[in-house]
C-alpha cells in the first residue's frame, strides 16, 4: 500500500463517519437523525475532490484512509485533557491559517503561562504519535 497524504477535511469526514456508525451500533432504536447524518457523511466522503486526484484513484487509497483514521483514533485515546486541548488548538489553527501555530500562540490559546509547558506537551504528543516535528522543529499534524 502506498503512502498517502490525505486532506484534513477528508480525514475529519472519515472520523465523523466512524463515530456516527459506532453510535448506531450501540443504540439501534430511535436512530433517524444519526442515520441521516451517516448518509450525509457517506455522500460527502464519496464526492470529495481527493478521489479525482491520481493518489485518490489508487485502489488502496480508501483502505489507507480508514487505516490512518483508526491509527489516529487509537493514538489519541490515551491523551490527557490538556493534550487534547492543545491538539484541537493546533488543528483549528492549521485549518484556519494553513500553518501550525507557534508555541507562544498555543500557550495563549489554551491558557498556559509558559512555553516550556507547551514544549513538554508537544513532546508528549510526538511520543504518542499524533503529531510530528519537521526538520525545522515546526509542528506537523499526522492528519
Residue, then its C-alpha position, 0 to 999 in steps of 0.5 A: x500500500x502506498x503512502x498517502x497524504x490525505x486532506x484534513x477535511x477528508x480525514x475529519x469526514x472519515x472520523x465523523x463517519x466512524x463515530x456516527x456508525x459506532x453510535x448506531x451500533x450501540x443504540x439501534x432504536x430511535x436512530x433517524x437523525x444519526x442515520x441521516x447524518x451517516x448518509x450525509x457523511x457517506x455522500x460527502x466522503x464519496x464526492x470529495x475532490x481527493x478521489x479525482x486526484x491520481x493518489x485518490x484513484x489508487x485502489x488502496x487509497x480508501x483502505x489507507x484512509x480508514x487505516x490512518x483514521x483508526x491509527x489516529x483514533x487509537x493514538x489519541x485515546x490515551x491523551x490527557x485533557x490538556x493534550x487534547x486541548x492543545x491538539x484541537x488548538x493546533x488543528x483549528x489553527x492549521x485549518x484556519x491559517x494553513x500553518x501550525x501555530x507557534x508555541x507562544x500562540x498555543x500557550x495563549x490559546x489554551x491558557x498556559x503561562x509558559x512555553x516550556x509547558x507547551x514544549x513538554x506537551x508537544x513532546x508528549x504528543x510526538x511520543x504518542x504519535x499524533x503529531x510530528x516535528x519537521x526538520x525545522x522543529x515546526x509542528x506537523x499534524x499526522x492528519 
